[in-house]
């Protein structure tokens, strides 16, 4: 099976460049220079030339705070770009696997979100990603939208990298302790997408339950708890000599241009039921990421 991956310079897209050489599938990866998803004509040209059976869209505008002052750019990439891909996939009868986000929800519930729960993004980033979901559903029946949260990896910018940098610079850090979620490894997301692609290849397409799914790591925690694990592991693996003192703070004490969801927990039961994929252990993946960072 031929799989085309967009956004190969991003956290998740980069994982596909590592998986491609050992995969049973023919995986072709495009970064933004090779395939700008906001260019509708280029998207059609590349997908018609490549003729993939599955397209995995890892390209996205993910600067959550910056999106508040750059709404046009966020919507062009996250909404129009997604629509361009869905339209081109329909023309060549390809499946689109698209990565979305917990930010499509308001984050004000007391329990993990199911796929059928009402959306209600509180910022431009979430609004643009939700618009992308809607555009895909309108353009293409054969789609899987994979919402995820708190993504981290050895490549790119993320919370783990930020904590390592600040931990090397400071003796004391304040970390938000009133936002719940689940760290999710970029490799875990890539593996999840490939497992879905494998299932699609093995089943009749009419037997696939197309639509929205949730995938995140386990167990749930707070940013503060995530930070504690990062520093414990970083010291044990000799990435840092000493861990900074961590002080729990509220979201109000750490204001940002874009509001963060207080609850980013995603229920992954539907994915387990339909694709036999369960949340992976983010603590294990954190250690692997830190080992890779240490090697670099």
C-alpha positions as CSV (number, residue, x, y, z in Angstrom):
1,X,0.0,0.0,0.0
2,X,1.2,3.5,-0.8
3,X,0.9,6.1,1.9
4,X,1.5,9.8,1.4
5,X,2.4,11.8,4.5
6,X,2.2,15.6,4.7
7,X,4.0,17.8,7.2
8,X,7.1,15.6,7.6
9,X,9.0,18.4,9.4
10,X,6.6,18.4,12.3
11,X,6.6,16.3,15.4
12,X,4.4,13.5,14.1
13,X,5.4,13.8,10.5
14,X,9.0,13.4,11.4
15,X,8.2,10.0,13.0
16,X,7.0,8.7,9.6
17,X,10.4,9.6,8.0
18,X,11.9,7.3,10.7
19,X,9.4,4.5,10.2
20,X,9.3,4.6,6.3
21,X,12.6,2.6,5.7
22,X,11.4,-0.3,7.8
23,X,7.7,-0.3,6.9
24,X,5.9,-2.9,4.8
25,X,4.2,0.0,3.0
26,X,5.6,2.5,0.5
27,X,5.6,5.6,2.6
28,X,6.4,8.9,0.8
29,X,6.9,12.0,3.0
30,X,6.5,15.6,2.0
31,X,7.5,18.6,4.0
32,X,5.9,22.1,3.4
33,X,8.4,22.9,0.6
34,X,7.5,19.7,-1.2
35,X,3.8,20.0,-0.6
36,X,2.1,23.1,0.7
37,X,-1.4,22.0,1.6
38,X,-2.7,25.5,1.2
39,X,-1.9,25.3,-2.5
40,X,-5.0,23.5,-3.9
41,X,-3.5,23.1,-7.4
42,X,-0.3,21.7,-6.0
43,X,-2.2,19.3,-3.7
44,X,-4.1,17.9,-6.6
45,X,-1.0,17.6,-8.8
46,X,1.0,15.7,-6.2
47,X,-1.8,13.4,-5.1
48,X,-2.8,12.6,-8.7
49,X,0.9,11.9,-9.6
50,X,1.6,9.8,-6.5
51,X,-1.8,7.9,-6.5
52,X,-1.7,6.9,-2.8
53,X,-4.2,4.6,-1.2
54,X,-3.9,6.5,2.1
55,X,-3.0,10.2,2.9
56,X,-1.9,11.0,6.4
57,X,-2.1,14.7,7.1
58,X,0.4,15.8,9.7
59,X,0.6,19.4,8.4
60,X,-0.9,22.0,10.7
61,X,-0.6,25.4,12.2
62,X,0.0,24.6,15.8
63,X,1.1,27.9,17.4
64,X,-1.8,28.1,19.8
65,X,-1.1,31.6,21.2
66,X,0.2,33.1,17.9
67,X,-3.0,32.0,16.2
68,X,-4.9,34.6,18.2
69,X,-3.1,37.3,16.2
70,X,-2.8,35.3,13.0
71,X,-6.3,33.9,12.5
72,X,-6.2,34.0,8.7
73,X,-3.0,32.0,8.6
74,X,-4.4,29.4,11.1
75,X,-7.6,28.9,9.1
76,X,-5.8,28.8,5.7
77,X,-3.6,25.9,6.9
78,X,-5.9,24.1,9.3
79,X,-9.2,24.5,7.5
80,X,-8.5,25.3,3.8
81,X,-5.5,23.0,3.7
82,X,-7.5,20.1,5.1
83,X,-10.3,20.7,2.6
84,X,-7.8,20.7,-0.3
85,X,-6.5,17.3,0.8
86,X,-10.0,15.9,1.2
87,X,-11.0,17.1,-2.2
88,X,-7.9,15.6,-3.9
89,X,-8.4,12.3,-2.0
90,X,-11.9,12.0,-3.2
91,X,-10.8,12.4,-6.8
92,X,-8.3,9.4,-6.6
93,X,-10.4,7.3,-4.2
94,X,-7.9,7.7,-1.4
95,X,-8.5,7.5,2.4
96,X,-7.5,10.6,4.5
97,X,-6.3,10.2,8.0
98,X,-6.2,13.6,9.6
99,X,-4.7,14.6,12.9
100,X,-6.8,17.0,15.0
101,X,-6.8,18.2,18.6
102,X,-8.6,18.3,22.0
103,X,-8.8,22.1,21.5
104,X,-12.0,21.6,19.5
105,X,-13.6,21.2,23.0
106,X,-14.3,23.9,25.5
107,X,-12.5,21.8,28.2
108,X,-15.0,22.6,30.9
109,X,-16.5,19.1,31.5
110,X,-15.7,16.9,34.5
111,X,-15.2,13.6,32.5
112,X,-13.1,12.6,29.5
113,X,-14.5,13.7,26.1
114,X,-16.2,11.2,23.8
115,X,-16.2,11.7,20.0
116,X,-19.9,12.6,20.1
117,X,-19.6,15.3,22.8
118,X,-20.5,18.8,21.7
119,X,-17.5,20.9,20.5
120,X,-16.9,24.5,21.5
121,X,-13.4,25.8,21.0
122,X,-12.4,28.8,23.0
123,X,-9.6,30.1,20.8
124,X,-8.6,30.5,17.1
125,X,-6.5,27.4,17.0
126,X,-9.3,25.2,18.1
127,X,-11.8,27.0,15.8
128,X,-9.5,26.5,12.8
129,X,-9.0,22.8,13.6
130,X,-12.7,22.3,14.0
131,X,-13.3,24.0,10.7
132,X,-10.9,21.5,9.1
133,X,-12.8,18.6,10.6
134,X,-16.0,19.9,9.2
135,X,-14.5,20.5,5.8
136,X,-13.1,17.0,5.6
137,X,-16.5,15.4,6.6
138,X,-18.2,17.5,3.9
139,X,-15.7,16.6,1.1
140,X,-14.9,12.9,1.8
141,X,-16.7,9.9,3.2
142,X,-13.5,7.8,3.5
143,X,-11.8,9.7,6.3
144,X,-10.5,9.1,9.8
145,X,-10.1,12.2,12.0
146,X,-7.8,11.5,14.9
147,X,-8.0,13.9,17.8
148,X,-5.1,13.9,20.1
149,X,-3.5,16.1,22.9
150,X,-0.3,17.1,24.6
151,X,2.0,15.9,21.9
152,X,5.7,15.4,22.6
153,X,8.6,13.9,20.8
154,X,12.4,14.2,20.3
155,X,11.9,16.4,17.2
156,X,10.4,19.9,17.2
157,X,9.2,22.1,20.0
158,X,7.1,20.7,22.9
159,X,6.6,20.8,26.6
160,X,9.3,18.2,27.3
161,X,11.9,20.3,25.4
162,X,10.8,23.5,27.2
163,X,11.1,21.8,30.6
164,X,14.6,20.5,29.8
165,X,15.7,24.0,28.7
166,X,14.2,25.8,31.7
167,X,15.4,23.1,34.1
168,X,19.0,23.8,32.9
169,X,18.5,27.5,33.3
170,X,16.6,27.9,36.6
171,X,16.6,26.4,40.1
172,X,12.9,26.9,40.6
173,X,9.9,26.6,38.2
174,X,6.1,27.2,38.5
175,X,4.0,24.7,36.5
176,X,0.3,24.7,36.0
177,X,-1.5,22.2,38.1
178,X,-5.2,22.7,37.2
179,X,-5.3,21.4,33.7
180,X,-5.9,17.7,33.1
181,X,-4.9,15.7,30.1
182,X,-2.7,12.9,28.8
183,X,0.7,13.4,27.3
184,X,0.9,11.7,23.9
185,X,4.0,10.6,22.1
186,X,4.5,11.6,18.5
187,X,5.7,8.1,17.7
188,X,2.6,6.7,19.3
189,X,0.4,8.8,17.0
190,X,2.4,7.7,14.0
191,X,2.1,4.0,15.0
192,X,-1.6,4.5,15.6
193,X,-2.1,6.0,12.1
194,X,-0.2,3.1,10.5
195,X,-2.3,0.5,12.4
196,X,-5.4,2.2,11.1
197,X,-3.9,2.1,7.6
198,X,-3.2,-1.6,8.0
199,X,-6.8,-2.3,9.0
200,X,-8.1,-0.3,6.0
201,X,-5.9,-2.4,3.8
202,X,-7.1,-5.6,5.2
203,X,-10.9,-4.9,5.3
204,X,-13.4,-3.9,2.8
205,X,-13.9,-0.1,2.9
206,X,-17.6,-0.5,3.5
207,X,-16.7,-2.3,6.7
208,X,-14.7,0.6,8.1
209,X,-16.5,2.9,10.6
210,X,-15.3,6.3,9.1
211,X,-15.3,9.4,11.1
212,X,-13.8,10.9,14.3
213,X,-11.7,9.0,16.8
214,X,-9.7,10.0,19.9
215,X,-6.2,8.8,20.7
216,X,-3.9,9.9,23.6
217,X,-1.5,8.5,26.0
218,X,-2.2,7.0,29.4
219,X,-2.5,7.7,32.3
220,X,-4.2,11.1,32.7
221,X,-2.2,13.7,34.7
222,X,-1.7,17.4,35.1
223,X,1.1,19.5,33.5
224,X,2.7,19.6,36.9
225,X,2.7,15.8,37.2
226,X,4.1,15.6,33.7
227,X,6.9,18.0,34.6
228,X,7.7,15.9,37.7
229,X,8.2,12.8,35.6
230,X,10.3,14.7,33.0
231,X,12.7,15.9,35.6
232,X,12.9,12.7,37.5
233,X,13.8,10.8,34.3
234,X,16.1,13.6,33.1
235,X,18.2,13.4,36.2
236,X,18.2,9.6,36.3
237,X,19.4,9.6,32.6
238,X,22.0,12.2,33.3
239,X,20.4,14.9,31.1
240,X,20.4,17.2,34.1
241,X,22.5,17.3,37.2
242,X,19.7,18.4,39.4
243,X,16.0,18.9,39.0
244,X,14.6,22.4,39.7
245,X,12.2,22.9,42.6
246,X,8.6,22.7,41.1
247,X,5.8,24.9,42.4
248,X,2.2,24.2,41.5
249,X,0.4,27.2,40.1
250,X,-3.1,27.9,38.7
251,X,-3.9,28.8,35.1
252,X,-4.7,32.3,36.3
253,X,-1.2,32.7,37.5
254,X,0.1,31.8,34.1
255,X,-2.0,33.9,31.6
256,X,-1.6,33.2,27.9
257,X,-3.1,34.9,24.8
258,X,-5.1,31.7,24.1
259,X,-7.2,30.0,26.8
260,X,-6.1,26.4,27.5
261,X,-8.7,23.7,28.2
262,X,-9.0,22.8,31.9
263,X,-10.0,19.3,30.8
264,X,-8.1,17.8,27.8
265,X,-8.8,14.2,28.7
266,X,-10.0,12.1,25.7
267,X,-11.8,8.8,25.9
268,X,-10.2,6.4,23.5
269,X,-12.8,3.6,23.8
270,X,-14.1,4.0,20.3
271,X,-10.7,3.5,18.8
272,X,-10.1,0.4,20.9
273,X,-13.5,-1.0,19.8
274,X,-13.1,-0.4,16.1
275,X,-9.4,-0.7,15.5
276,X,-8.1,-2.5,18.6
277,X,-5.8,0.4,19.4
278,X,-5.4,1.3,23.1
279,X,-3.6,4.3,24.6
280,X,0.1,3.8,25.0
281,X,2.2,4.4,28.1
282,X,3.5,8.0,27.8
283,X,6.0,7.4,30.6
284,X,7.8,4.7,28.5
285,X,7.8,7.0,25.5
286,X,9.1,9.9,27.6
287,X,12.1,7.8,28.5
288,X,12.7,6.9,24.8
289,X,12.5,10.6,23.9
290,X,14.9,11.6,26.6
291,X,17.4,8.9,25.5
292,X,17.2,10.3,21.9
293,X,17.7,13.8,23.2
294,X,20.7,12.7,25.2
295,X,22.3,11.0,22.1
296,X,21.9,14.2,20.2
